[in-house]
Amino acid sequence: MAPSRDKVSLEERYNYIDSQVSEIHPVMKKLREATESHPRGHMISAVSSTMLLSNMIRFAGAKRCLEIGVFTGYSSLAWALSIPEDGKVVACDISTEFTDIGKPFWKEAGVDHKIDLRIAPAVDTLQSLIDAGESGTFDFIYVDGDKLNADVIYELSLKLLRTNGIIAFDNSFMHGHLLKPEDEDERQDVSVIRKLNVKIQQDSRVTAVMLDVADGVYVCGKN
């Protein structure tokens, strides 16, 4: 890599770049504020990565989206706002504890009919979609949960995704833990994502690039 030509610190660079984002939808802003006031509010997807992926959905003309890891439904709302009126977001989570926070905001934004919330382990939901004959029918898949099953989710997602569709994995940088030497005390989710990143980079079934946005977003286009 060539030496940086920046005249400012890395922190100043990212603060400036992160500030250059369009205003988000007013209901998304309200849901973001409600989520950030929650004790686990740090789990919400970043504005920058959500905006970028929303643009990708629009550029691709996507209609069918799949999300693994809903939390309070901020990103689900973003995808639903980005697809046509007859589009659908299948949103997977294992509990309604946090999804119930987002539901009133989905309704307020007028997109609740586009979001199909499935409360079950993600692997089970993905397999049920395959069993129902929906392989190759999804345009966009966002993975932001169930890190321990990330490899299985990747394989099932590839079956569900159409050719030239997009899979995006959030937290692919794992806040830098991936750069530390492996040891027996390493968190299991870090180990899983480390191996998955290597697999994706070498996988001829996709064309992939990890974006330096938020905590690393690995964007994979299905070949």
N, C-alpha and C positions, 0 to 999 in steps of 0.2 A: 504494500500500500504506500502511495506517495505521501510525503510529510504534509501535515495540514497547512493550508495557506490562510487559515482564519486569523484575524487580528484580535480576536476576543477569546475568552475561556469557553470550554465545552458547555458549561452551565449557561453562560450568556447566549451561546448559539442556540441551544435547545429551548430556552425560555422565549427567545424571539420567534423561532420557527413554530413553536406550539401556540403562539399568540396569533398567528396568521391563519385563522380558521373562521369560516363564515359563521354567522349566528345560527345556533341550532333551533329547531322547531320549538315554539313556546311551550308545548306540552312536554316535550323531551326535557326542556330546561326545568320545568316544575318537578318532573320525576327525578331528575338528577339531584336537585336540591333535597327532595324527600329522602333519597337514598343516601346521600352524603351525610345526613344527620343521624343515620343509623350507626350503631357500634361497628358494624361490618361494612360500612359504606365504601371502604377502600377497595372493595372487590368489584366495583362498577367498572365497566369498560371505559377506556379513555376517550375523550371527545375526538381527538385527532384520528385514532384508528377507526372509530365508528364512522366518522365522516368519510374517511378514505374508502372503507368497504361499502358504505352506502352509495358512493359514486360508482364503484365497480359494479354494483348491482344494477344501477341505472345504465351504465355503459353497455353492460352485457344484455340488457333487456330481460333480466331475470324475472320469472314469475313464481317459481317454486323454490322456497328457501327452507333450510333445516338448521336448527340451532341446538347445540348441546351445551347446557349450562345457562339457565335463564336468569337466575338471581332475581332482581326486582323487575326485570323485563325492559330495561332501558334499551339494550341492543335489539331485542325483539320488536320494540316500537319503531326503532330506526329502520329495520328491514321492512316492516309492514308499510311504513310511509314511503318506501322507495320502490315498491312494486305496484303493478296496476291493480285496479279495483277487483279484478277476478283472480289476483294472485293469492298465495297462501304461504304462511310461515308455520312450519311444524316445530314447536318449541318444546324441548325435552328437559325435564328436571325431575328430581326425586322427592320434592317436597313443595307444598303450597305455602310454607311459612313466609317465604320472600316473594313468591310470584303473586300472592294476594295483594301485596303493596302496589304492584304495577297494574293490575287489572283495571282499576278505575281510570287510570291515565290512558290505557289503551282505548277505553270506551270514550273518554273525553276527546281524544284525537280522531275518533270516528273510524278506527281500524281494528276494533276488537273482533269483528267478523272475519278478519284475515288471519288471525292467530289461532292455531289449533294447539292448545297446551296439552301435552302428554305427561302425566305424572307416573313415572316408572323408571327403572334403571335404563340409561341411554342405550346400552347394548341391546337390551330387550326390545326397545322401541324401534331401533334401526333394523333389527332382524325381522320384526313384525311387518315393517314396511316392505322389506325384500320379499317376505312370504306372501304379501298381498299383491305382488307383481309390480311394484313401483321402482324397480331397478332402472337406472338410466333416466329417471324423470325429474331429478332435481337440478337446478341451475347453480345454486350457491349453498354452501354448507359452512357454518361457523362453529368452531369447537373452542369452548371456553370453560369446560368443566370435565369432571371425571378423568383427571390426569392419569390415574393409575391404569385406566383402560384405554389410553390414547392410541396404542398400536392397533387394538381390535377395532376401535372407532374409525381409525384411518382406513382399514381394510373394508369395513362395511360401508363407509362413506363413498369409497371409490366405486363400489357396486351401485350405489344409489345415484351417483352423479352422472350426468350426461357427458358425452365427449365435449371438450372445451368448457365444461363447467369449472367452478372455482371452489376449492376448500381453503379456508383460512384458519390457522391455528393461532390463538392468542397465547401470550406468555411463553413464547418459544425461546426466549433468552433466559427465562427463569431468574431474572434480576442478577445475572452474572454468576450464579452458582455453577453453571455449566463449565465455566472457565477454571474452576478450582480442581485440583487433582481428585480423582475418585478415591474414596476410602470406604471402609466397612460401615462408617457411621453416616454416610450420605443419605439424605432423604430419598425415599423410594420414588416420589414423583419426579425428582431431579434426574434420577437414573433412567426412568422411563422416557422422559422427554429427550435426554441426551441421546439415547439409542434411536429414538424416533427421528430426530433431526438428521442423524447420519443416514438412516434408511431413506428418508425423503430425498436427501441430496443426491443419493445414488440410484434413485428409482426411475427407471426409464418410462414408467407409466404416467409420469407427471413432468411438467416443466415448472420448477419451483424457485422462489427467491424469498429470502427472509428480509423483511423491511425493518429498518431502524426507526420504528414507530412504537411509542409506548414501551411495553416490555417485550418487544420483538413479535412481529406478526409474520408467520410463515405462510405465504400465499402460493398455492399449488393449482396449476391449470391441468386438467385431465387431458392427456394426449389421445 
